[in-house]
Amino acid sequence: MNYSSIKELAKLHKCRVTDLIALAPNNDPFYAGTPGDWAVGEWFSELWQRFGYGYGVHIRRVHYQIISQDTPVLMPNGLPYENTETCWNFLSQASKMARYLDLVDPGAFVDRRNPEPHVFAVHALAEPSIDVHNYSWGAADFPSFPDLPDYYIHNYEGQQRYHLEIWCEKSTMNDALLPLCGHYRVNLVTGVGEMSITSVLELTRRMNGKPVRIFYVSDFDPAGQSMPCAVARKVEYFQHKHGDDADVMLFPIVLTAEQVQQYRLPRTPIKETEKRAGRFEERYGAGAVELDALEALHPGELARVLRTEIGRYYDRALDDRVFDAKAALSNELDNIQQAVIDAHQDEIDALKAEYEAIRAEFRQRMGGYGRRLESLWQAISDELEEATPDIDDYPVPEADEANERPGALYDSERDYLDQMTHYKRHQGKDEAQP
């Protein structure tokens, strides 16, 4: 069922097209394919190709790349694409049509607004089968001569002096931040908007007695200005409440007014419902800037800025010094071990000679025994194989049929029109069904 067949079906049943689709015409995927849909979809597809996108692209980055072109990008209506809510909504619609019409691979996009699903469902990967296990030795092995006692160094690892964390108000920057944090062993805390009390309490449990430095990353807008203060105040409160004298500092690192100017980042009008807009714009000028703009227009710059800040506290040479110190310790222990071994060398040599004699006798006696055992075990295995029942005669019990709940909004067993009736009934629009 698609745009053309829905139009034909409407003629056949002498009803409106809207009676045969469940959503608004511009949102229903089955109805994608109007001349307007093709126009906006092809417009988006052309930009996708021009910008050289592949996979793992977030739509917000496309927005910022469009508005930063030297020559304004024109929409199908001839108007320039601008950094406005209206144009953003148009881009979202165009990308949707491009995916529905297979002009762009729907799987090429990533959703960083919503967390990854936690998958616990288990599905069988193979059909049941029966195998015979032959547990014969193969070759009967005599135990090897044990290694001599030696030293082993445990947990000789360098500890960075500072506990470092990056706190970011959104997860759309994870592709830039996760590799950075993994490399420097810096914790990354992300959220949607202001961080919770729970997030702050969890921080206090992670500190482990080290001085703590928090680098805060947020949009350049009224909310982004207040978030670092809100987290800092919560940390301060709990330190006072618990008598915690830990050395904690929090720094707003990105985005700042200076960075917005330095990187010439485009501003977006602040929503009228934002009560803090007046004071913010009086101080910084009109409009706000999203983090996504920095990464879209200056890829890698966010990580570079944070890498510089981390470098103030992260001792890059520590691992090398620890390696050298551990090597010196290992060398000393090797010398000690060798001296002790030398003092017992005659006894060790005597035990080795006795071991070799016993092993030779073992091999001689086990040769014939092993061949008899192998022959018998193989005969038993062959008889088991011969007697193996057909596993299809022992089907795996299946789960009971469900006590199906009535009233499903969507049921894949329904035909198109029957399913549409259920949509309309759910929406309270069933009075005009064909």
PyMOL commands that set and color helices and strands:
alter all, ss='L'
color gray80, all
select helices_A, chain A and resi 3-13+17-20+29-31+35-50+59-67+85-100+106-108+174-184+197-206+222-242+257-262+277-284+291-297+301-311+318-343+345-387+391-393+416-427+430-432
alter helices_A, ss='H'
color red, helices_A
select strands_A, chain A and resi 163-168+187-190+212-217+248-254
alter strands_A, ss='S'
color yellow, strands_A
deselect
rebuild
show_as cartoon
